[in-house]
Amino acid sequence: MAEPTVAIVTGAAGGLGSATARALLEQGHHVAAFDIDHSNLADLAGEHPERLRFTTVDVTSADSVESGVAMVRDELGLPTILVNIAGTNRIAPLTDTTDQLWDLLIDLNLKGTFHCCRAVVPHMREAGGGRIINTTSNMGMRPEAQQVAYASAKAGLVGLTRSLALELAPDQITVNAVAPVMTLTKRVAGLPEWWKDLQLSKIPFGRYGTIEDYVATVGFLLSEGGAFYTGQVLSPNGGDFMS
Ligand SMILES: NC(=O)c1ccc[n+]([C@@H]2O[C@H](COP(=O)([O-])OP(=O)(O)OC[C@H]3O[C@@H](n4cnc5c(N)ncnc54)[C@H](O)[C@@H]3O)[C@@H](O)[C@H]2O)c1
């Protein structure tokens, strides 16, 4: 998008989220940073604190999301960019996947994105268009063992993305997903070495993804050149899988 606008980024205190929020600030947008964690806020504000609003939003709560989006509308204006990044993962065999773990991973990764899309779309319609980017994973396309809940949530996001893309095309709203391969954010760097080695062994390029790979893909989908892409899953993955 050439013109600066109002963007919402969820999971904005995390590895991929803070880098995305920073890139959007540098491009001149107003950024509403949604997260439950305040710890990275000082870093995130960078040189543009006047265009950043950090809001404590729990994406698993419809009420929390609705309140956060209403604040954005009132204080910043109509949001026309939504980048859904909040999410997490656990390594767990089927019989260790409790209902609580299943609910955590489905509610955060899948239902949270649903909540945010539902709250933001009326404002995008009012604005005459918008761009939505969801963050799935290579695990939603080429799953690993011990990922039943996470792989289900991330595969669900592919379905959500494609269905919503069809529904919102008449409103000039694009809906796409980015599916990163393993990327060493602080959280992921702390995973067991055997797990990281297993993922690396499946990436023909012989390296992990970088935060820059992810941010560049988001940047393309938000650019003028990305305007005719919708319902797509773009995967910066070094050949991990091909769709
Ligand atoms: N890093 C990777 O290797 C990788 C690969 C594929 C997909 N992804 C996806 O990318 C996204 C970000 O990953 P990351 O590595 O940056 O993780 P991260 O843990 O660094 O960031 C996630 C952020 O989400 C926030 N969050 C957690 N629960 C929340 C809630 N209920 N409401 C709002 N915010 C909440 C956390 O506080 C955190 O700041 C996730 O959806 C993840 O599944 C990551």
Ligand as a Chemical Component Dictionary entry (heavy atoms), coordinates in Angstrom:
data_LIG
# 
_chem_comp.id                   LIG 
_chem_comp.type                 NON-POLYMER 
_chem_comp.pdbx_formal_charge   0 
_chem_comp.three_letter_code    LIG 
# 
loop_
_chem_comp_atom.comp_id 
_chem_comp_atom.atom_id 
_chem_comp_atom.alt_atom_id 
_chem_comp_atom.type_symbol 
_chem_comp_atom.charge 
_chem_comp_atom.model_Cartn_x 
_chem_comp_atom.model_Cartn_y 
_chem_comp_atom.model_Cartn_z 
_chem_comp_atom.pdbx_ordinal 
LIG N1  N1  N 0  9.291  -18.824 14.611 1  
LIG C1  C1  C 0  9.001  -19.875 13.838 2  
LIG O1  O1  O 0  9.827  -20.766 13.573 3  
LIG C2  C2  C 0  7.632  -19.976 13.222 4  
LIG C3  C3  C 0  7.436  -20.860 12.145 5  
LIG C4  C4  C 0  6.168  -20.971 11.604 6  
LIG C5  C5  C 0  5.129  -20.218 12.109 7  
LIG N2  N2  N 1  5.357  -19.384 13.152 8  
LIG C6  C6  C 0  4.230  -18.621 13.685 9  
LIG O2  O2  O 0  4.589  -17.268 13.754 10 
LIG C7  C7  C 0  3.939  -16.649 14.859 11 
LIG C8  C8  C 0  4.941  -15.906 15.716 12 
LIG O3  O3  O 0  5.967  -16.786 16.109 13 
LIG P1  P1  P 0  7.198  -16.243 16.975 14 
LIG O4  O4  O 0  8.286  -17.230 16.825 15 
LIG O5  O5  O -1 7.426  -14.808 16.660 16 
LIG O6  O6  O 0  6.591  -16.393 18.453 17 
LIG P2  P2  P 0  6.750  -15.445 19.732 18 
LIG O7  O7  O 0  6.448  -16.310 20.913 19 
LIG O8  O8  O 0  8.051  -14.729 19.707 20 
LIG O9  O9  O 0  5.596  -14.370 19.530 21 
LIG C9  C9  C 0  4.250  -14.678 19.762 22 
LIG C10 C10 C 0  3.608  -13.496 20.458 23 
LIG O10 O10 O 0  2.218  -13.791 20.635 24 
LIG C11 C11 C 0  1.847  -13.265 21.896 25 
LIG N3  N3  N 0  0.653  -13.921 22.426 26 
LIG C12 C12 C 0  0.571  -15.115 23.033 27 
LIG N4  N4  N 0  -0.696 -15.348 23.423 28 
LIG C13 C13 C 0  -1.422 -14.256 23.045 29 
LIG C14 C14 C 0  -2.771 -13.908 23.175 30 
LIG N5  N5  N 0  -3.660 -14.736 23.766 31 
LIG N6  N6  N 0  -3.178 -12.716 22.672 32 
LIG C15 C15 C 0  -2.307 -11.886 22.080 33 
LIG N7  N7  N 0  -0.997 -12.160 21.922 34 
LIG C16 C16 C 0  -0.566 -13.343 22.412 35 
LIG C17 C17 C 0  3.050  -13.548 22.788 36 
LIG O11 O11 O 0  3.043  -12.733 23.969 37 
LIG C18 C18 C 0  4.191  -13.232 21.854 38 
LIG O12 O12 O 0  4.600  -11.871 21.965 39 
LIG C19 C19 C 0  3.169  -17.757 15.569 40 
LIG O13 O13 O 0  1.832  -17.760 15.103 41 
LIG C20 C20 C 0  3.866  -19.013 15.112 42 
LIG O14 O14 O 0  3.029  -20.149 15.146 43 
LIG C21 C21 C 0  6.580  -19.243 13.718 44 
# 
loop_
_chem_comp_bond.comp_id 
_chem_comp_bond.atom_id_1 
_chem_comp_bond.atom_id_2 
_chem_comp_bond.value_order 
_chem_comp_bond.pdbx_ordinal 
LIG N1  C1  SING 1  
LIG C1  O1  DOUB 2  
LIG C1  C2  SING 3  
LIG C2  C3  SING 4  
LIG C2  C21 DOUB 5  
LIG C3  C4  DOUB 6  
LIG C4  C5  SING 7  
LIG C5  N2  DOUB 8  
LIG N2  C6  SING 9  
LIG N2  C21 SING 10 
LIG C6  O2  SING 11 
LIG C6  C20 SING 12 
LIG O2  C7  SING 13 
LIG C7  C8  SING 14 
LIG C7  C19 SING 15 
LIG C8  O3  SING 16 
LIG O3  P1  SING 17 
LIG P1  O4  DOUB 18 
LIG P1  O5  SING 19 
LIG P1  O6  SING 20 
LIG O6  P2  SING 21 
LIG P2  O7  DOUB 22 
LIG P2  O8  SING 23 
LIG P2  O9  SING 24 
LIG O9  C9  SING 25 
LIG C9  C10 SING 26 
LIG C10 O10 SING 27 
LIG C10 C18 SING 28 
LIG O10 C11 SING 29 
LIG C11 N3  SING 30 
LIG C11 C17 SING 31 
LIG N3  C12 SING 32 
LIG N3  C16 SING 33 
LIG C12 N4  DOUB 34 
LIG N4  C13 SING 35 
LIG C13 C14 SING 36 
LIG C13 C16 DOUB 37 
LIG C14 N5  SING 38 
LIG C14 N6  DOUB 39 
LIG N6  C15 SING 40 
LIG C15 N7  DOUB 41 
LIG N7  C16 SING 42 
LIG C17 O11 SING 43 
LIG C17 C18 SING 44 
LIG C18 O12 SING 45 
LIG C19 O13 SING 46 
LIG C19 C20 SING 47 
LIG C20 O14 SING 48 
# 
